[in-house]
Amino acid sequence: MYLIALALEHCVIVLYLSLKTHSWIHTIENQKREKGVSNKQYFLKYIYFLMVPVIVYSNRFEMKAKRRIWYMFYKLFSFLIGTYSLGVIYLNYMEPVLSESTDTRYWKLPLDVWRLTVPVIVFWWVSFLTFFRGFLKLVAEILKCKDNKFYEDWWNADNLQDFWRKWNLMFHKFARNHIFSVLVKTIKMNPALSLSGVFLISGILHEIIIDYTLRVWSFQWFVGFLVQIPAVYIQSKLPKFLSRGDGGNILYWLVLFFGLPSLAIWYRRTQFLQLGDNI
């Protein structure tokens, strides 16, 4: 698990810095140069931008007057406890099921998915709390960054599009400013096709992270993103009690409950087929 976590961290950092650099270059090229700002100051702004937990560059970052020491220790403690909890959940409740799921007989898939449902959802929640509420808020406080809103109430989303808009505000802002806007304003694509383009690019980036981390060549996550394009449209055409409100939220959670374990099992089977016992 340590090697998997190390590979995941490496890939996420590289992609994260790449997206930041693209945003910085794109913003600098499209904005008028500030008066009285030297190249050295621009470079220092770029270095600070690389460290703060935002992906979209701005010439001015709002900063807090001072750091809250107690708050930093609280978030550090939350991050460490969360990281430890993730290891416990994975090793004790997920890995035993995943190690047995390498049996490629398809009739075993529903049983394995059912056994993984609760551990995967708990792992998902703890990952969210550890990364978004622990690590990112800790970094924001250390750097006195005032922009520390990294998510909205995605758990109350009543459709997939609403979920992706609220789940990760950092990437949502990047996708809106540097993908969707470019497709609509520069390439002159209609908004519906541009939204599909955002899902396509997001699917590719997620697939790169997963494949690099697990050392496999696969496409399940990418296909999962592609499937969401018609799924968003189909759900919008369903009766109101299934497309909005509590009914839509229940449908969205059912997709998570059974979709995430299914992906986990398919990737473990892919690992077994491509790597054998060298997983």
C-alpha positions in Angstrom: 0.0 0.0 0.0 2.9 2.4 0.7 4.2 2.1 -2.9 0.7 2.7 -4.2 0.3 5.8 -2.0 3.8 7.0 -3.1 2.9 6.6 -6.8 -0.4 8.3 -6.3 1.2 11.2 -4.6 3.9 11.6 -7.3 1.4 11.6 -10.2 -1.1 14.0 -8.5 1.7 16.4 -7.7 3.0 16.4 -11.3 -0.5 16.9 -12.8 -1.4 19.5 -10.1 1.7 21.6 -10.9 1.2 21.2 -14.6 -2.4 22.5 -14.3 -1.2 25.4 -12.2 1.6 26.3 -14.7 -0.9 26.2 -17.6 -3.3 28.5 -15.6 -0.4 30.9 -14.8 0.8 31.1 -18.4 -2.7 31.4 -19.8 -3.7 34.2 -17.3 -0.5 36.2 -17.8 -0.9 36.0 -21.6 -4.5 37.2 -21.5 -4.1 40.0 -18.9 -2.5 43.3 -19.2 0.9 43.5 -17.4 0.6 45.3 -14.1 2.4 48.6 -13.9 5.5 48.7 -11.8 5.7 44.9 -11.4 9.2 43.5 -12.3 9.9 40.0 -13.7 11.3 39.0 -10.3 8.0 39.9 -8.6 6.1 38.0 -11.2 8.4 35.0 -10.6 7.9 35.3 -6.8 4.1 35.4 -7.4 4.4 32.3 -9.5 6.3 30.5 -6.7 3.7 31.5 -4.1 1.0 30.3 -6.5 2.6 26.9 -6.8 2.3 26.5 -3.0 -1.2 27.8 -2.3 -4.0 25.2 -2.7 -5.7 26.8 -5.7 -5.3 25.9 -9.4 -6.6 29.0 -11.1 -4.0 31.9 -11.1 -4.9 35.4 -10.0 -2.7 38.5 -9.8 -3.9 39.1 -6.3 -4.4 36.5 -3.6 -6.4 37.6 -0.5 -4.3 36.8 2.6 -5.2 36.5 6.2 -3.7 38.9 8.8 -2.2 36.1 10.8 -2.1 32.3 11.2 -4.1 30.5 13.8 -1.7 28.2 15.5 -4.3 26.1 17.3 -6.2 25.7 14.0 -3.0 24.4 12.2 -2.4 21.8 15.0 -6.0 20.7 14.8 -5.9 20.3 11.0 -2.5 18.5 11.2 -4.0 16.1 13.8 -7.0 15.5 11.5 -4.8 14.8 8.6 -2.6 12.3 10.5 -5.6 10.5 12.0 -7.3 10.4 8.6 -4.2 9.0 6.9 -3.9 6.3 9.6 -7.6 5.5 9.3 -7.3 5.1 5.5 -4.6 2.5 6.0 -6.6 0.6 8.5 -9.7 0.6 6.4 -7.8 -0.5 3.2 -5.7 -3.2 4.8 -8.4 -4.7 7.0 -11.6 -4.3 5.1 -10.8 -3.7 1.4 -7.7 -5.6 0.6 -9.0 -9.0 1.8 -12.0 -8.7 -0.5 -10.0 -7.3 -3.4 -7.4 -10.1 -3.1 -10.3 -12.6 -3.6 -11.8 -10.7 -6.4 -9.1 -11.7 -8.8 -11.2 -14.7 -9.7 -12.4 -13.6 -13.1 -15.6 -15.6 -13.1 -18.3 -13.0 -13.7 -20.9 -14.5 -11.5 -18.7 -13.6 -8.4 -18.7 -9.9 -9.3 -22.1 -8.9 -7.7 -21.1 -10.7 -4.5 -17.7 -8.9 -4.3 -19.3 -5.6 -5.1 -21.8 -6.1 -2.3 -19.0 -7.0 0.2 -17.0 -3.9 -0.8 -19.8 -1.4 -0.8 -19.6 -0.1 2.8 -15.7 -0.2 3.1 -15.3 1.7 -0.2 -17.9 4.4 0.8 -16.3 4.8 4.2 -12.8 5.0 2.5 -14.3 7.6 0.2 -15.6 9.7 3.0 -12.4 9.5 5.1 -10.3 10.4 2.0 -12.5 13.5 1.5 -12.2 14.5 5.2 -8.4 13.9 5.2 -7.5 15.7 2.0 -10.1 18.5 1.7 -10.8 19.3 5.4 -7.4 18.3 6.7 -4.5 18.7 4.4 -5.7 21.5 2.1 -7.0 23.6 5.0 -3.7 23.1 6.8 -1.7 24.3 3.8 -4.1 27.3 3.3 -3.6 28.3 7.0 0.2 28.0 6.9 0.3 30.2 3.8 -2.4 32.6 5.2 -4.5 32.0 2.1 -8.0 33.4 2.5 -9.5 31.3 -0.3 -9.9 28.1 1.6 -13.3 26.9 0.2 -12.4 23.7 -1.5 -15.8 22.0 -1.8 -19.6 22.6 -1.4 -22.3 20.2 -0.1 -21.7 17.5 -2.7 -23.4 14.9 -0.5 -26.7 16.7 -1.2 -26.2 16.7 -5.0 -29.3 15.5 -6.8 -27.5 14.7 -10.1 -24.0 13.8 -11.4 -23.3 17.2 -12.9 -24.2 18.9 -9.6 -21.8 16.5 -7.8 -18.8 17.2 -10.0 -19.5 20.9 -9.7 -19.4 20.7 -5.8 -17.0 17.9 -5.1 -13.7 19.7 -6.0 -14.0 23.4 -6.4 -10.3 23.8 -7.3 -10.6 21.7 -10.4 -14.1 22.9 -11.2 -12.8 26.5 -11.4 -9.9 25.3 -13.6 -12.3 23.4 -15.9 -14.6 26.4 -16.1 -11.9 29.0 -16.8 -9.4 27.0 -18.9 -11.4 24.3 -20.6 -15.1 25.2 -20.9 -14.5 28.9 -21.6 -11.8 28.1 -24.2 -14.1 25.6 -26.0 -17.0 28.0 -26.0 -15.3 31.4 -26.6 -12.3 30.4 -28.7 -13.3 27.2 -30.5 -16.9 28.4 -30.7 -18.4 25.0 -29.5 -21.9 25.0 -28.1 -22.2 24.7 -24.3 -23.5 21.1 -24.4 -20.5 19.9 -26.5 -18.1 22.0 -24.4 -19.5 20.3 -21.2 -18.9 16.9 -22.9 -15.3 18.1 -23.6 -14.8 18.9 -20.0 -15.9 15.4 -19.0 -13.6 13.9 -21.7 -10.5 15.8 -20.5 -11.3 15.1 -16.8 -11.7 11.4 -17.6 -8.3 11.3 -19.3 -6.6 13.0 -16.4 -8.3 10.7 -13.8 -7.3 7.7 -16.0 -3.7 8.8 -16.1 -3.6 9.1 -12.3 -5.2 5.6 -11.8 -3.1 3.8 -14.4 0.2 5.3 -13.2 -0.6 4.5 -9.6 -1.7 0.9 -10.2 0.9 0.3 -13.0 -1.8 -0.9 -15.4 -3.0 0.1 -18.9 -6.8 0.4 -18.6 -9.7 2.6 -19.5 -12.5 1.8 -17.0 -12.4 5.2 -15.3 -12.3 7.0 -18.6 -15.3 5.0 -19.8 -17.0 5.9 -16.5 -16.7 9.5 -17.3 -17.9 9.1 -20.9 -21.0 7.2 -19.6 -21.8 10.2 -17.4 -22.3 12.4 -20.4 -25.5 10.7 -21.6 -26.4 9.8 -18.0 -26.6 13.5 -17.1 -28.9 14.1 -20.1 -31.1 11.0 -19.4 -31.5 12.0 -15.7 -32.6 15.4 -16.8 -35.5 13.8 -18.8 -36.6 11.6 -15.9 -39.7 12.5 -13.8 -39.0 15.3 -11.3 -38.9 13.0 -8.3 -35.9 11.2 -9.8 -34.1 14.1 -11.4 -34.3 16.7 -8.6 -34.6 16.8 -4.8 -34.5 13.8 -2.5 -35.2 11.3 -5.3 -32.3 12.6 -7.4 -30.0 12.5 -4.4 -30.9 8.9 -3.6 -30.3 7.9 -7.3 -26.9 9.7 -7.2 -25.9 7.8 -4.0 -26.9 4.5 -5.5 -24.5 5.2 -8.4 -21.7 5.9 -5.9 -22.6 2.9 -3.6 -22.3 0.4 -6.5 -20.2 2.2 -9.0 -17.1 2.8 -6.8 -16.8 -0.8 -5.6 -17.3 -2.1 -9.2 -14.5 0.1 -10.4 -12.2 -1.0 -7.6 -12.8 -4.7 -8.5 -12.4 -4.2 -12.2 -9.1 -2.4 -11.6 -7.8 -5.2 -9.3 -8.8 -7.8 -11.9 -7.0 -5.8 -14.6 -3.9 -5.6 -12.3 -4.1 -9.4 -11.9 -4.4 -10.1 -15.6 -1.6 -7.7 -16.6 0.8 -8.1 -13.6 0.0 -11.5 -12.2 1.4 -12.0 -8.7 3.5 -8.8 -9.0 0.6 -6.6 -7.8 
